[in-house]
Amino acid sequence: MRTAYRVETVRAAERALMARLPEGTLMTRAAAGLAAACAGLLRPRTRGARVVVLAGSGDNGGDALYAGARLARRGVAVTAVLLSPERAHPGGLAALRAAGGRVAPPEGAHELIARAVLVVDGITGIGGRGGLRPAAQELARAAAERAVPVVAVDLPSGVDADTGEVHGSAVRAALTVTFGALKPGLLIDPAREYAGEVRLVDIGLGPELPPEPDVAALDDADVAALLPRPATETDKYRRGVVGVVAGSKRYPGAAVLAVGGALRGGAGAVRYVGPAGDAVISRYPETLVSAGPPHRAGRVQAWVIGPGLGTGPGPERTVADVLDSDVPVLVDADGLARLNTEQVRARSAPTVLTPHAGEAARLLGRDRASVEAGRLAAVRELAERHGATALLKGSTTLIADATGPVIANTTGTPWLATAGSGDVLSGLIGALIAAGLPPREAAAAGAHLHGRAGQEAPPPAMASTITEALPGVWSSLL
C-alpha cells in the first residue's frame, strides 16, 4: 500500500526527526536521492551532460542545489538559474559553486534550457500555493516547448500538495522525486498528471509519521488479501447473493452489463429485477430473474440499483423501495438522480454512491468543473453529506467514508472511458459487498480490479470486453 500525508504532517515528522539528527542530515539524504535519480536519467552519457537547476528560495531550492553539486562532482555541466538570488539557499549555493557548477540569472535562461538534456524543478515544492509566478511560468514553458525532461523536487511546482488541485500554470515533470512520504497531490488528478513517474526517497520519516495516512492507494497484494475465497463448505449464499435493479426498455444493455459485473465479480448468485429480463437471461442464463418489485424478489445480501433505469415516477419508487431494505445498497447512474438524501442518512445498513463528476456536481449543487478540479474535497463532502461511502469516478477514482483515509485508485486507464463501463463496476462492487467485504474495501477492491481489467482488455476496450477480462485479473491476484 502506498500512503500519502498532508504537508503539515510531513513537516511535523521532519521536525521531530531533525531534533535527533545533526543539522543538515535530512537535506543531505534528500539531495543524494535526487542526484541519484537524475544521474539515472542521464546515463550512459553523464559526463559533460548539461543540466539546468531551477532553484527557488527555501529548502526546496536547497535540495535542488545540493543535488546539482553532487551531479557536478560527477562531471555533469550544471547551471543553476536562481529565481530569487537574494533568497537562494546559502549552503546549497556554496556547495554547487565549490563543485564547479555555474549560476545564472533568469534572463537568458531560455537558451540554457534549450541546450540542456535535463531540467531540475526546485522552484516551490510542497509549500507552494497557487500557480507559478510569471518568471517561473516562462521557464517551465521553455522546458515544455523544447521537450526537455523535467525532474520535480518533492512535487511539481504550481500544484497543491494536499489536495491535488492545480490553480494556474504548473510544471509538468517526467519524474517527481519526493522525500520521506508521498503527498496526496501525487496520487490525485489533476496534479497527478503533472507528476509523471513518482519515486519516493526514504529519508527516515517512517517512525515519525502517524499510523493512518490522509490518502492511500492499494496495490495488487492489498487487493488480493481482500478478495473472498470460497471454502470447502461454501454455498452460493455464503459466496453472496446480489440483487441488481437496472435497465429499461430503452437501456436493456445496462442490466446485462451490471449483472455481468456481478457474476464476474464472484457473486454466488445474482437476482435481477427489471424489464430487461429476457436480455439478461439470453446472456447470463444463471441469473435469477424477477419482475419485481425489489422487496419481493427474494433473499439478497446487497442491492445494486441505478444503471439504465431511465426517467419517470417508476424508477423513483423503485429506488425508494431498495433503500428501505436492511442490506447494503449501491446506488449508481439514474438511481443517483432519484436519491433522497434524508432516506440515505436514515438507513441502518450501509449505502455506497458511485457518481461520476457530473452526477457528483448535481448531488452537491455545484458545477462539474469545480468537482473535477477539487476531487478530494468533493468525495469527502459526498460521503459526509449522505452518511455513505462515496466513490467518485474519473481519471483518479477516489473512495471516502467516515472512517479511514481516502483511497485513491491508480489502476485506471483511458480505455475505461466507454459506455457501460460504470455499469460493470457497479455490479462488481455489489458482488464484493454481498460476499461480506465492508463497503469501503469493496469499493476500493472493485475499482482496482475494474482498472486492471481495462488495462487487460484488448483495445479498443468496450464494457463487454472489460467484463470478460475480470476473471483473468481476479485469478492473477489469487
MARSEDREN-755368 format. One record per residue (C-alpha): residue number from 0; z, x, y. Coordinates in steps of 0.05 Angstrom, whole numbers. Last residue first. Layout:
BEGIN
[atom NUM; [Z; X; Y]]
...
//
This chain:
BEGIN
[atom 477; [-121; -104; -301]]
[atom 476; [-158; -85; -237]]
[atom 475; [-228; -77; -268]]
[atom 474; [-218; -144; -305]]
[atom 473; [-209; -181; -239]]
[atom 472; [-270; -148; -207]]
[atom 471; [-313; -166; -266]]
[atom 470; [-286; -237; -268]]
[atom 469; [-300; -246; -193]]
[atom 468; [-373; -225; -192]]
[atom 467; [-398; -294; -213]]
[atom 466; [-363; -327; -154]]
[atom 465; [-394; -276; -106]]
[atom 464; [-462; -292; -138]]
[atom 463; [-451; -366; -123]]
[atom 462; [-429; -353; -51]]
[atom 461; [-491; -312; -39]]
[atom 460; [-498; -237; -33]]
[atom 459; [-563; -206; -10]]
[atom 458; [-546; -161; -42]]
[atom 457; [-518; -155; -113]]
[atom 456; [-446; -178; -117]]
[atom 455; [-398; -120; -123]]
[atom 454; [-378; -114; -50]]
[atom 453; [-370; -189; -42]]
[atom 452; [-329; -189; -106]]
[atom 451; [-284; -136; -75]]
[atom 450; [-274; -179; -14]]
[atom 449; [-257; -240; -56]]
[atom 448; [-208; -199; -98]]
[atom 447; [-172; -174; -35]]
[atom 446; [-172; -243; -2]]
[atom 445; [-144; -274; -65]]
[atom 444; [-89; -221; -71]]
[atom 443; [-68; -232; 1]]
[atom 442; [-70; -307; -4]]
[atom 441; [-32; -307; -69]]
[atom 440; [20; -259; -41]]
[atom 439; [32; -303; 19]]
[atom 438; [32; -367; -23]]
[atom 437; [83; -341; -74]]
[atom 436; [47; -329; -141]]
[atom 435; [61; -381; -194]]
[atom 434; [-5; -392; -230]]
[atom 433; [-18; -452; -185]]
[atom 432; [-15; -405; -126]]
[atom 431; [-65; -358; -158]]
[atom 430; [-111; -416; -173]]
[atom 429; [-107; -442; -102]]
[atom 428; [-125; -372; -76]]
[atom 427; [-189; -372; -118]]
[atom 426; [-208; -443; -99]]
[atom 425; [-200; -427; -25]]
[atom 424; [-239; -362; -31]]
[atom 423; [-297; -396; -65]]
[atom 422; [-300; -448; -9]]
[atom 421; [-298; -391; 42]]
[atom 420; [-362; -360; 12]]
[atom 419; [-397; -427; 17]]
[atom 418; [-449; -406; 69]]
[atom 417; [-453; -331; 77]]
[atom 416; [-414; -280; 116]]
[atom 415; [-386; -247; 53]]
[atom 414; [-443; -196; 56]]
[atom 413; [-410; -169; 120]]
[atom 412; [-357; -138; 75]]
[atom 411; [-282; -149; 69]]
[atom 410; [-239; -103; 28]]
[atom 409; [-192; -88; 87]]
[atom 408; [-144; -146; 81]]
[atom 407; [-90; -143; 133]]
[atom 406; [-22; -169; 113]]
[atom 405; [27; -189; 168]]
[atom 404; [96; -163; 152]]
[atom 403; [150; -201; 116]]
[atom 402; [173; -272; 121]]
[atom 401; [154; -328; 169]]
[atom 400; [81; -327; 147]]
[atom 399; [20; -285; 161]]
[atom 398; [-45; -266; 128]]
[atom 397; [-102; -230; 164]]
[atom 396; [-175; -224; 145]]
[atom 395; [-208; -168; 183]]
[atom 394; [-282; -183; 194]]
[atom 393; [-260; -255; 193]]
[atom 392; [-214; -305; 161]]
[atom 391; [-145; -322; 188]]
[atom 390; [-98; -336; 130]]
[atom 389; [-37; -374; 153]]
[atom 388; [25; -388; 111]]
[atom 387; [59; -448; 140]]
[atom 386; [112; -471; 189]]
[atom 385; [54; -501; 229]]
[atom 384; [68; -468; 297]]
[atom 383; [96; -404; 267]]
[atom 382; [39; -391; 219]]
[atom 381; [-15; -406; 270]]
[atom 380; [21; -365; 323]]
[atom 379; [24; -304; 277]]
[atom 378; [-50; -311; 259]]
[atom 377; [-68; -315; 333]]
[atom 376; [-26; -256; 356]]
[atom 375; [-58; -211; 304]]
[atom 374; [-129; -236; 317]]
[atom 373; [-128; -223; 392]]
[atom 372; [-202; -213; 410]]
[atom 371; [-227; -261; 356]]
[atom 370; [-176; -314; 377]]
[atom 369; [-193; -305; 451]]
[atom 368; [-267; -312; 436]]
[atom 367; [-256; -377; 398]]
[atom 366; [-227; -414; 457]]
[atom 365; [-157; -444; 457]]
[atom 364; [-121; -505; 431]]
[atom 363; [-86; -470; 374]]
[atom 362; [-115; -513; 318]]
[atom 361; [-183; -514; 352]]
[atom 360; [-183; -438; 360]]
[atom 359; [-162; -430; 288]]
[atom 358; [-222; -471; 266]]
[atom 357; [-269; -427; 307]]
[atom 356; [-236; -362; 283]]
[atom 355; [-240; -380; 209]]
[atom 354; [-185; -423; 182]]
[atom 353; [-145; -416; 116]]
[atom 352; [-80; -456; 121]]
[atom 351; [-29; -449; 65]]
[atom 350; [26; -500; 57]]
[atom 349; [91; -491; 19]]
[atom 348; [132; -548; -11]]
[atom 347; [185; -587; 27]]
[atom 346; [135; -613; 77]]
[atom 345; [159; -632; 147]]
[atom 344; [121; -577; 182]]
[atom 343; [55; -600; 151]]
[atom 342; [68; -672; 169]]
[atom 341; [83; -651; 240]]
[atom 340; [19; -611; 245]]
[atom 339; [-25; -669; 221]]
[atom 338; [-89; -636; 197]]
[atom 337; [-154; -673; 199]]
[atom 336; [-197; -617; 226]]
[atom 335; [-163; -569; 178]]
[atom 334; [-186; -611; 119]]
[atom 333; [-258; -600; 141]]
[atom 332; [-251; -525; 127]]
[atom 331; [-188; -507; 88]]
[atom 330; [-120; -533; 69]]
[atom 329; [-81; -501; 12]]
[atom 328; [-25; -544; -15]]
[atom 327; [38; -524; -53]]
[atom 326; [69; -580; -95]]
[atom 325; [112; -639; -72]]
[atom 324; [54; -684; -52]]
[atom 323; [50; -720; 15]]
[atom 322; [2; -666; 40]]
[atom 321; [-48; -689; -13]]
[atom 320; [-45; -762; 11]]
[atom 319; [-51; -741; 84]]
[atom 318; [-113; -701; 68]]
[atom 317; [-142; -761; 31]]
[atom 316; [-128; -809; 88]]
[atom 315; [-164; -763; 137]]
[atom 314; [-222; -753; 88]]
[atom 313; [-233; -829; 85]]
[atom 312; [-228; -841; 160]]
[atom 311; [-293; -805; 176]]
[atom 310; [-321; -735; 170]]
[atom 309; [-343; -688; 115]]
[atom 308; [-301; -664; 57]]
[atom 307; [-344; -601; 48]]
[atom 306; [-286; -554; 34]]
[atom 305; [-220; -589; 52]]
[atom 304; [-167; -592; -1]]
[atom 303; [-137; -543; -52]]
[atom 302; [-76; -570; -88]]
[atom 301; [-24; -534; -129]]
[atom 300; [15; -542; -194]]
[atom 299; [-25; -603; -217]]
[atom 298; [-9; -663; -261]]
[atom 297; [-54; -722; -259]]
[atom 296; [-108; -751; -213]]
[atom 295; [-67; -810; -187]]
[atom 294; [-38; -774; -126]]
[atom 293; [-108; -748; -110]]
[atom 292; [-141; -817; -101]]
[atom 291; [-182; -807; -141]]
[atom 290; [-248; -808; -176]]
[atom 289; [-223; -758; -227]]
[atom 288; [-257; -700; -261]]
[atom 287; [-224; -650; -308]]
[atom 286; [-268; -587; -304]]
[atom 285; [-289; -554; -370]]
[atom 284; [-361; -577; -358]]
[atom 283; [-369; -527; -300]]
[atom 282; [-440; -531; -271]]
[atom 281; [-461; -601; -294]]
[atom 280; [-388; -624; -288]]
[atom 279; [-384; -603; -215]]
[atom 278; [-449; -636; -195]]
[atom 277; [-430; -700; -231]]
[atom 276; [-361; -700; -199]]
[atom 275; [-385; -694; -128]]
[atom 274; [-351; -757; -102]]
[atom 273; [-280; -729; -102]]
[atom 272; [-222; -705; -144]]
[atom 271; [-229; -644; -188]]
[atom 270; [-174; -623; -236]]
[atom 269; [-179; -550; -253]]
[atom 268; [-148; -519; -315]]
[atom 267; [-114; -455; -336]]
[atom 266; [-135; -424; -269]]
[atom 265; [-156; -352; -273]]
[atom 264; [-192; -341; -207]]
[atom 263; [-259; -353; -239]]
[atom 262; [-237; -425; -251]]
[atom 261; [-210; -433; -181]]
[atom 260; [-270; -400; -147]]
[atom 259; [-317; -443; -189]]
[atom 258; [-280; -506; -168]]
[atom 257; [-287; -486; -95]]
[atom 256; [-361; -470; -105]]
[atom 255; [-378; -535; -141]]
[atom 254; [-340; -577; -90]]
[atom 253; [-375; -543; -32]]
[atom 252; [-441; -555; -67]]
[atom 251; [-432; -630; -63]]
[atom 250; [-440; -628; 13]]
[atom 249; [-475; -691; 37]]
[atom 248; [-448; -736; -18]]
[atom 247; [-380; -703; -8]]
[atom 246; [-345; -640; -29]]
[atom 245; [-273; -621; -38]]
[atom 244; [-207; -642; -68]]
[atom 243; [-189; -588; -118]]
[atom 242; [-126; -594; -161]]
[atom 241; [-101; -531; -193]]
[atom 240; [-70; -526; -262]]
[atom 239; [-33; -462; -275]]
[atom 238; [-31; -410; -330]]
[atom 237; [32; -443; -357]]
[atom 236; [-5; -509; -358]]
[atom 235; [-64; -480; -395]]
[atom 234; [-20; -451; -450]]
[atom 233; [16; -384; -454]]
[atom 232; [57; -367; -516]]
[atom 231; [25; -299; -526]]
[atom 230; [28; -281; -452]]
[atom 229; [-24; -294; -399]]
[atom 228; [-28; -242; -343]]
[atom 227; [-17; -263; -270]]
[atom 226; [-45; -215; -218]]
[atom 225; [9; -186; -172]]
[atom 224; [12; -115; -200]]
[atom 223; [-64; -111; -199]]
[atom 222; [-62; -129; -125]]
[atom 221; [-16; -71; -108]]
[atom 220; [-57; -23; -151]]
[atom 219; [-122; -44; -118]]
[atom 218; [-95; -32; -48]]
[atom 217; [-56; -78; -3]]
[atom 216; [-55; -70; 73]]
[atom 215; [9; -77; 112]]
[atom 214; [27; -95; 183]]
[atom 213; [94; -92; 220]]
[atom 212; [126; -48; 168]]
[atom 211; [190; -64; 129]]
[atom 210; [230; -5; 103]]
[atom 209; [244; 22; 173]]
[atom 208; [215; 90; 191]]
[atom 207; [259; 152; 196]]
[atom 206; [251; 174; 123]]
[atom 205; [175; 172; 129]]
[atom 204; [168; 210; 195]]
[atom 203; [155; 278; 163]]
[atom 202; [90; 298; 198]]
[atom 201; [44; 268; 145]]
[atom 200; [-27; 265; 172]]
[atom 199; [-62; 199; 160]]
[atom 198; [-139; 197; 159]]
[atom 197; [-178; 137; 185]]
[atom 196; [-253; 133; 178]]
[atom 195; [-285; 99; 237]]
[atom 194; [-233; 79; 290]]
[atom 193; [-276; 35; 336]]
[atom 192; [-286; -19; 283]]
[atom 191; [-211; -20; 270]]
[atom 190; [-200; -39; 343]]
[atom 189; [-237; -105; 337]]
[atom 188; [-210; -113; 286]]
[atom 187; [-144; -97; 252]]
[atom 186; [-124; -39; 207]]
[atom 185; [-124; 18; 258]]
[atom 184; [-95; -28; 311]]
[atom 183; [-32; -37; 268]]
[atom 182; [-14; 37; 274]]
[atom 181; [-14; 82; 213]]
[atom 180; [45; 128; 205]]
[atom 179; [65; 200; 218]]
[atom 178; [2; 222; 255]]
[atom 177; [-67; 191; 261]]
[atom 176; [-133; 228; 252]]
[atom 175; [-189; 179; 270]]
[atom 174; [-259; 196; 245]]
[atom 173; [-328; 174; 268]]
[atom 172; [-297; 150; 333]]
[atom 171; [-320; 98; 383]]
[atom 170; [-282; 109; 448]]
[atom 169; [-264; 47; 487]]
[atom 168; [-292; 1; 541]]
[atom 167; [-256; -60; 567]]
[atom 166; [-196; -92; 534]]
[atom 165; [-197; -77; 460]]
[atom 164; [-145; -112; 417]]
[atom 163; [-119; -83; 352]]
[atom 162; [-50; -109; 368]]
[atom 161; [-1; -50; 369]]
[atom 160; [-47; 9; 380]]
[atom 159; [-89; -24; 434]]
[atom 158; [-157; 8; 441]]
[atom 157; [-180; 49; 500]]
[atom 156; [-174; 118; 469]]
[atom 155; [-188; 118; 394]]
[atom 154; [-121; 128; 359]]
[atom 153; [-80; 187; 334]]
[atom 152; [-129; 238; 362]]
[atom 151; [-199; 210; 356]]
[atom 150; [-253; 253; 324]]
[atom 149; [-321; 239; 355]]
[atom 148; [-389; 253; 324]]
[atom 147; [-443; 268; 376]]
[atom 146; [-495; 212; 376]]
[atom 145; [-523; 237; 443]]
[atom 144; [-515; 168; 474]]
[atom 143; [-446; 158; 442]]
[atom 142; [-420; 226; 467]]
[atom 141; [-445; 212; 537]]
[atom 140; [-415; 142; 537]]
[atom 139; [-347; 170; 519]]
[atom 138; [-353; 220; 577]]
[atom 137; [-374; 167; 626]]
[atom 136; [-319; 119; 604]]
[atom 135; [-268; 175; 613]]
[atom 134; [-286; 182; 686]]
[atom 133; [-287; 107; 697]]
[atom 132; [-218; 93; 664]]
[atom 131; [-219; 71; 592]]
[atom 130; [-196; 2; 572]]
[atom 129; [-127; -27; 577]]
[atom 128; [-62; 5; 556]]
[atom 127; [-56; 75; 529]]
[atom 126; [8; 100; 495]]
[atom 125; [-24; 106; 427]]
[atom 124; [-76; 158; 447]]
[atom 123; [-99; 170; 519]]
[atom 122; [-154; 222; 526]]
[atom 121; [-149; 266; 464]]
[atom 120; [-218; 249; 437]]
[atom 119; [-245; 310; 402]]
[atom 118; [-321; 318; 407]]
[atom 117; [-363; 352; 354]]
[atom 116; [-431; 386; 348]]
[atom 115; [-433; 400; 423]]
[atom 114; [-495; 414; 465]]
[atom 113; [-499; 345; 495]]
[atom 112; [-423; 344; 505]]
[atom 111; [-426; 407; 547]]
[atom 110; [-483; 378; 589]]
[atom 109; [-444; 315; 601]]
[atom 108; [-383; 355; 621]]
[atom 107; [-416; 375; 687]]
[atom 106; [-360; 346; 728]]
[atom 105; [-302; 331; 681]]
[atom 104; [-273; 400; 695]]
[atom 103; [-279; 457; 645]]
[atom 102; [-232; 500; 604]]
[atom 101; [-253; 553; 554]]
[atom 100; [-221; 572; 488]]
[atom 99; [-206; 645; 472]]
[atom 98; [-142; 635; 432]]
[atom 97; [-98; 651; 492]]
[atom 96; [-135; 598; 532]]
[atom 95; [-122; 545; 480]]
[atom 94; [-49; 564; 473]]
[atom 93; [-38; 562; 548]]
[atom 92; [-70; 492; 552]]
[atom 91; [-28; 467; 494]]
[atom 90; [36; 493; 525]]
[atom 89; [20; 466; 594]]
[atom 88; [-1; 396; 573]]
[atom 87; [-51; 375; 626]]
[atom 86; [-21; 340; 686]]
[atom 85; [-54; 378; 743]]
[atom 84; [-120; 381; 705]]
[atom 83; [-123; 305; 695]]
[atom 82; [-187; 293; 656]]
[atom 81; [-187; 363; 629]]
[atom 80; [-250; 381; 591]]
[atom 79; [-231; 432; 538]]
[atom 78; [-285; 479; 512]]
[atom 77; [-281; 506; 441]]
[atom 76; [-331; 555; 411]]
[atom 75; [-304; 557; 339]]
[atom 74; [-286; 626; 313]]
[atom 73; [-227; 607; 271]]
[atom 72; [-179; 624; 328]]
[atom 71; [-218; 574; 370]]
[atom 70; [-204; 520; 318]]
[atom 69; [-129; 532; 323]]
[atom 68; [-132; 531; 399]]
[atom 67; [-171; 466; 397]]
[atom 66; [-116; 436; 353]]
[atom 65; [-65; 457; 406]]
[atom 64; [-108; 425; 460]]
[atom 63; [-117; 360; 421]]
[atom 62; [-43; 353; 406]]
[atom 61; [-27; 368; 479]]
[atom 60; [-76; 314; 503]]
[atom 59; [-39; 264; 461]]
[atom 58; [27; 293; 485]]
[atom 57; [15; 278; 558]]
[atom 56; [-46; 282; 602]]
[atom 55; [-117; 273; 579]]
[atom 54; [-157; 323; 540]]
[atom 53; [-229; 313; 519]]
[atom 52; [-240; 372; 472]]
[atom 51; [-312; 395; 465]]
[atom 50; [-332; 433; 402]]
[atom 49; [-390; 481; 396]]
[atom 48; [-398; 514; 328]]
[atom 47; [-397; 590; 334]]
[atom 46; [-360; 600; 268]]
[atom 45; [-353; 534; 231]]
[atom 44; [-421; 529; 198]]
[atom 43; [-403; 502; 129]]
[atom 42; [-365; 463; 151]]
[atom 41; [-356; 429; 218]]
[atom 40; [-328; 364; 191]]
[atom 39; [-275; 400; 150]]
[atom 38; [-257; 441; 211]]
[atom 37; [-243; 377; 249]]
[atom 36; [-196; 351; 195]]
[atom 35; [-160; 419; 191]]
[atom 34; [-152; 420; 266]]
[atom 33; [-121; 351; 266]]
[atom 32; [-73; 367; 211]]
[atom 31; [-50; 431; 245]]
[atom 30; [-45; 396; 312]]
[atom 29; [1; 343; 283]]
[atom 28; [46; 394; 249]]
[atom 27; [51; 436; 312]]
[atom 26; [65; 373; 354]]
[atom 25; [120; 354; 307]]
[atom 24; [152; 423; 309]]
[atom 23; [150; 430; 385]]
[atom 22; [225; 439; 394]]
[atom 21; [261; 459; 331]]
[atom 20; [278; 400; 286]]
[atom 19; [338; 353; 280]]
[atom 18; [331; 315; 346]]
[atom 17; [256; 314; 334]]
[atom 16; [265; 269; 274]]
[atom 15; [304; 215; 311]]
[atom 14; [257; 218; 370]]
[atom 13; [196; 213; 324]]
[atom 12; [225; 152; 289]]
[atom 11; [238; 118; 356]]
[atom 10; [166; 135; 376]]
[atom 9; [138; 104; 312]]
[atom 8; [179; 40; 322]]
[atom 7; [157; 32; 395]]
[atom 6; [85; 45; 376]]
[atom 5; [84; -11; 324]]
[atom 4; [83; 7; 251]]
[atom 3; [29; 6; 197]]
[atom 2; [36; 8; 122]]
[atom 1; [-17; 24; 69]]
[atom 0; [0; 0; 0]]
//
